[in-house]
Amino acid sequence: MPLKDAAGQLTIDVTDQPRKRTRAELQSAIKSARDIMRKDAGLNGDLDRLPQLSWILFLRAFDVCVEKERAAENLDYEPAIAEPYNWESWGARTEFTGDDFLEFVNTKLLPHLRELNSDEEGDPRNVISTIFQEVNNRMLSGTLLRDLVNVVNGISFESADDIHTMAFVYESILKEMRDAAGDSGEFYTPRPVIRFMVEQSFLKLGQSILDPACGTGGFLVEAYDELRGLPRSQTQVAQLQHNIRGIEKKPLPYLLVMMNLLLHGIDVPNVLRDNSLLRMRNESSPRHRVDVVLTNPPFGGEEEKSVAARFDSAGVATRETAWLFLYSVIERLKPGGCCAIVLPNGSLFGGGVGTKVKEKLMKECNLHSVVRLPQGVFAPYTQIPANLLFFEKTGPTRDIWFYEIPLPEGRRGYSKTKPMRYEEFGDCAQWWGGEAREGREENKLAWKVSAKDVKAGGYNLDLANPNVGDDLAHRSPTDLVDELIKTEREILGLLGELKAELGDRR
């Protein structure tokens, strides 16, 4: 409350001001939440616990960051979540617990959230309804659920610093979630790779930016952080937030990306819950095209026949996910738009439909740069070598620059505890030549190949560094074995594509 000093001047009682929470305090709160969830018989591992924590965190953050802020700005604001389903009515009532609390959450709260809807575009009711369509409370104890909600209720979100700190803590548990998901065959893009791809895309305010396979939102968050300091008005802020767009097919990553973007300051995330390939195929008009695509489509995935059939008329009826994504991304870009995409080695050398897609890429776009990542960047979940392709929809390719990122000196690979670091991109970023890519020169890591030569080679982009000798006599047995394994994987990849194509002809 206001106080007066000895001179009678008003001063501020700092005890009334929101206190910033430290990372340690928030990490401690999250640890307490996870300890509570470990006691509940309905949850098994982080693949259950993180979604449970996330939907509760979402409702708490939504109440503070959206509902209360909008109510403070507009006296006529109608809450998206009304009583008795708003946070104050159940989340903040510490005495509401046990079986009655559990029954309320399961039979009233969650069904109500699923049924919210509005005819107005951008209305948060539609966002909430989409998020909660496949959200369920998995906790069996109403007492433990109450304890968990109490911990979340203790996270204030009252200041921007609190929200940013919470976002940092949330990303740390997202990383653990990605680690767990990797065991299930889902591989998330390492943050250093995301940061490099965003920086070398040279984003600008006003551009529409899409990740059609957005997962938990790494590219979208990085793009937003890159641009969030540029708007000079609330109109520009709103436009920036609308321009950060994503599509995600699976319910769990969709919940996580919405929570992630909300914590990073995007009140109504512009992310669709849908099959990206079908959505992009159905929305073929110019108004659906975007300026920038940043993405890492699923590795080695196979789509359903019904999805592949939608591409029959384009002559690329394959079930291979990577080819369908690359084709769709090219179609989705505006003239003059640009893309940075992660693709496995198999997509670089693959023939058949792959050749058609790469031919389309080089005829319609300037594939100016291919960054070859060291093997094991996605370790320990997969050893599949990956590449970063950068292209612009500005006309046909003339020359392609390749840059090979080497393993750090003394390292044979990456691991869960020793992943790739952002600093390893430093030499490549310096060589890049800025937005205009000026002054590039060949060196032991960089080389240039003409589009004419690539075409003559059947559009094979899996090109070895010509500046590195291949004297077998001086290569270690480990390197030779790694090379044999790589070759076997490439052969298996080609056989898999052949099998898929033969299956499609049945």
N, C-alpha and C positions, 0 to 999 in steps of 0.2 A: 504494500500500500504506500501512497505518497507520504513522505515525511518532510519536516522542516528542519533546517540546520539552525545554528545559533543566530544567524543573521535573518532568519525568517524566510529564507529561500526554499522553494520546493526541491526536494531531492527524490531519487528513485530508490525504493527498497529492493535491492537485488534479489532478495529471497523470493519475490513475486515473479521473477523472470524465469523462463524455461532454462533449465540447466542442460548444457550439452552432455550427452552420454558419450563416454569414450568407447573405443572399439573393444577394449577389454571388458567393459561392463556389458555391452551388447552380446559379445561372444559368450560371456558368462550366462546371460539370460537364455541364449540359444542352447547352450549346454544343458541348462536346467530343463528346458523344454524337451530336449532329446532324452534326458534321463527319465523324465516322467513317461514319455512314450514307450521307452524300453520295458516298462513295467506292465504295459497293457497287452493282454493276450491276443488282441486283434491285429497287432502290427508286427510284421516280420521284416527286419532290416530297413535300410535307408530308402529302398524303393517304395516302401509303405510309409515310412515316417516323414520324409520330406514333403510329399503331397499333402499329408494330413496337416503339417505345420504351415504349409504354403497357403492353403485356402483360408485358414484362420488368420494368418498374417495379412492376407489380401483384404479381408473384411475390416480388420483393424486399420490398416493403412488407408483403405478407401474411405472409411468414416472420417478420419482426420484430414487426409490430403485432398479429398474431393468434396465430400458432403459439408464438412464444417467450413472449409475455405469458401465454397460457393455460397453458403448461407451467410457468411460474413460479408461477402461482396454484394449480394442481392437479397434484399429482405423478402422478395416474392419467390425465392428459390424453393421448389418442391423437391424434397429429398427423393432420391432414387429408391432407397430402402426405407420404408415408413415403419412406424411402430406396429406391432411389437417385434419387428424383425431387424430393426436398426441395432447397432452395436450397444448403445446405451441401455436398451431394453433387456438384453440377455448377456452380452459379453462383459459388461461392466458390473453386473449384479453378482457380486461374489457369493451371496447367500443362495443363489439359484444353482443347485447342484444335485448330484445323485441321479436316481432313475428318472425323476421328472425332467431334469435338465437333458439327459440323454434322449428321452422321448421327444422333447421339444425340438432338439436339433435334427433328429432323424425324420420325424413325421410332419414337422411344420416349417422349420427354418429352411432346410435345403430344398424341399418341394416348392416353397414360395419363391426362392431365388431362381429356380429353374423356369418358373412360369412368368417371370417379369418380361415385359415387352413394351415397345413403343414404335410408333410410325415415324418418329423423327430420326433422321440420319445423325449418327454421332451421339445418340442418347445413351448414357451409361447403363440404362436398364437392359438394353440389348447385349451389351458387353458382358454384364453380370450373368444374364441368362445363358449365353453361349458358354461361358466358363464353367458354370455349375451343372450343365447338362449331364456330365459324366463324373461329377464329384460326389463322393460318398464319404460319410464318416465311418472310419474303420475301427475306431476305438470302442471297446465293449464295456468299459467302466465309466459311468457318469461322473464319478468322483475324480478319476484321473483326467477325464476330459475337462472338468472344471478347473483342475490344477493347471492344465496346459493353457486354457484360455486366460487364467489369471496371470500367467507369465507373460503372455502376449499383451494383455491389457496394461501391464507395467511398462511396456515400451511406448514412450510418449509420442514420438513422431511430431513433437510440437515445434521443432525448428528445422530449417533446411539442413543444418549441420547434422541433426539427428537422422534425417532421412538419408543423407549421403553416407553417413557412417553405417546405417542399417543396410544400405545397398552394398557396401563393401563386405559386411559380414555375410549378407545373403549370398553374394557371389562366391564366398569361400565354401558355403555348404552346397551351392550349385556345382562347384568343382567336384566335391565329393560325390554328388549325384551323378555327374558325368562319369566319374570313375566306376560307380556301380553300374551305370547304363552300358559302359563299355563291355562289361561281362555279358551283357545281353545282346551284343552285336551292334550297338549304336555307338558311333564315334563322334565326339564333339570336337570342334575346331579349337586348337590351342590358342590362347589369347595372343601370344606374340605373332602368330600367323594372321590372325584377324587384324591386329593393329597395323601390321605392315601393309596388308591389302587395302585397308581403309586409307592410310596415309598416301599410298601411291595411286589412289583414285582421285585425289585432289578435289574433294567434295566442295560444293558451293551452296550457299543459301538459296532456296527456291527450287532446288532439284528434288524430284521424286526419287526415293531410294527404296529398293525392294530386295528382300531376301525371301525367295519362294520356298526355302527349306529351313526356316528360321530356328528350329529347335528351341533352346532356352533364350535366344535373343542376343547372342554375342555380337554379331555384326550390327544389329540395330542399335544396341547400346553404345557401341564404339562410334558409330556414325553420328548418333545424337550428341555424344560427348564432344566429338570433333567440331560440331557446328553450334552448340548451345550458347556459346558466348557471342555469337554474331547478331542475333535479332536486336532491333532497337525499339520495338513496340510489341504490345501484346498481340496484335494482329500477326506480326511476323513469327512470334513464338507459337501461336496456334497453327500457323501454316507449316512451320517446321515439324511440329509434332504430328500433324496429319500426313506429312510427306514421308515419315519414317514408317514403312509398310512391311508387313510380313504375312506369310501363309504357312500354316503348320497343320499337318494331317492328324497327328496323334494327340490324344487328350491330355496326357501328362505333360509333355513339353509345352503344350498350349497354355495350360494353367501356369507353368513356370515362367514362360515368356511374358505373360500378362502381368504377373507379380513383379518380375524383373523390371519391366518398363515403368510400371507404376512407381516403384521405389526410386527410379532414376528421374522422376519428375514428369512423366507423360501421363496426364490424367485419364485420357481415354485412348488407350493404345489402338492403333489402326492395324490390327492383326486378325486375319481370317482363319477360322477353323475349317479346313477343306483339303481336298486332294489338289495339290498345286498343279499337277500336270493337266488334270481335267479343267480346273479353273482357268489356267492360261490358254488352254485349247479352245474353251468356250468363249472367252473374252478376247476376241481377235480384232476388235475395232481400234482405231487410232487413239481413242480417248482412254483406253486401258493401258497404253504403253507408258514406260517410265524412262527417266533419264539415266539411272544407275542401277545395276544389279550387283549385289555382293552376296556370294553364296557358296556353300559347300554341300552339294547334293549327296544323297546317300551313296556309299561305295558298294559296288557289286550287287545292288538290289535288282529284283525282278518284279515288274508290275503285272497286274492281272491282265488277262487277255482282253477284257473289255476296255481297259485303259489303252493298251497298245493299238486296239482297233480304231481308236479315235484319230490315230496318226496314219491310217491307211492311205488317205487321200494325199498326204504329203510325201508318200513314198518312203516313210521311215517306220514301218510297222515292226517294231522290235519291242521286246519286253525288258530290255536293258535300261535301267533307270538313268544312268549317266547320260546316255545318248539322247533320251527323251528330254531330260532337263536342259542339256546344251542346246538342242533344237528349239525348245520353248523359250529359252532365255534370248536367243537371237531374235525370235519373233516378237518378244515382249519389249525390246528396246526401241525407243524413239530414234529416228534418224539423228545422228550425232551423239547418241547415248553411249555409255561405256559400261564395261563389266569386268569384274575380277572374280574368278571362279576356281575352286579347288577340284582337280580331276586326278584320278589314279593313272598310273602308267599305262594300264590296259586301254584307257580311252585315247591315249596318244598314238599307239601303234595299231589299234584294232582296225580290221577291214570290214567288208560288207556294208551294213548300214552305217557303221562308223565312218567309213570313207565318204559316204554321201553327206553326212553331217559336217565333217571337217571341210569338205569341198564348199558346202554352203557357207560355213563360217568364214573361209578365206575369200570367197567371192563377194560376200555382203559386208564383211567387217575387216578392219585393219587389225589383225592379230600381231601386235607390235612386240609383245614380250611374253616369254615363257620362263618362269623361275622354277628350277628343278630343286626340290627339297631333298635333304639327306634322307636316306632310308631310316625308318623308325620314328619319324616325327609323331606318329599316332601310337607309338608303343606305350604301354605293353599290349594294347588291344589288337593291333594289327601291324604287320610289318610291310604292308602294301606301300610301295613308294608313291609319293604324291607330287603334284605339280600345281603351280599357280599360273593360270592363263589370264592375260590382260588384253582386252580388245575394245575397239571403238567401232560403232556402226557408221563409218564415214567413207565407205567404199572399199574396194578390194585390197588385200594384203600385197605388199611388194616385197618386204623383207621382214624376217622374224629374228629378234634378238633373243638368245638363250643366255641365262645366267645360272650357274650351278652353285648353290649354297653348300660349302663343305662342312663336314663334321668338325667340331672344335678339335684342336690339336690334342692328341693323346686320348681321344674318345673313339670308341668303336660303335657307339649308338646312343640311344636315349632310353630312359626308363621312367617309371611313375615318379620316382623320387628325384631324378635328374632329367627333367624335360628340356626341350628347346627353349632358349632364352631370346628375348627381343634383340639383344645386342648382336646376335649372330647375323642379323639382317643389315648391320651398319654399313659394311662395304658395298653391298648391293644398292642400298638407298643413296649412298654417295655417288655411285656410278650411274644411277638412274638418269640424272640430268634434268631433274625438275619436271614440271608439268609438260614442258615442250620436248623433253627427252633429248636435250642438246648435249653435244660433246661426247657421246658414247664412243668408246674404243674397245677393240678386242683385247683381251688379256687371258691369263691362264684359266679364268673362271667364266669369261664372257665370249660369245662368238655369234656371228650373224649368218643366216641362211636365207637365200632368196626363195620367194614363193614359187618361182619356176622350178627350182630344184626339189622343193617339197612335193609339188604336183607330179614331177617325174618319178618320184619315189613312192607314188601311190598314197600321198597325203599322210605318210608316216611322220609323226612329230616326236617320236621317241628317239631323238638323235643324241649320240654320245658326244662328249666334249672332245673336239679334235685337238685341243691344245694340251691334252694329257696323254702321255705315252701309255701303251698297253703291253709292256714287256713282261711276258708271263714269267720269265726267269727271276724277276725281281719282285714279284707279287707274293704276298704271304699265303699260306694254305687257307687261312680263314677268308681272305678276300676272294680266292678262287672258288671256295665253297659257296660264299655269298652270291657270287656271280652265277654259279650253276643254279642255285635256288631261285634267283631272279628270273633266269631263263625258263626254268620249269613253270614258274607262276605265269609267265607270259604265254607259254604254250597252253596251260590249263585255261587261261582266260580266253584264248582264241577258240579252244574246243568248247568252252561253255557258250560262247556266242554262236558257234555253229550249231550246237545242240538246240539253243533257244530258237534260232531261225528255222531249223528243220521242224521243231515242234509247232511253230506258228503256221507252217504250211499244211499241217494235217487238216 
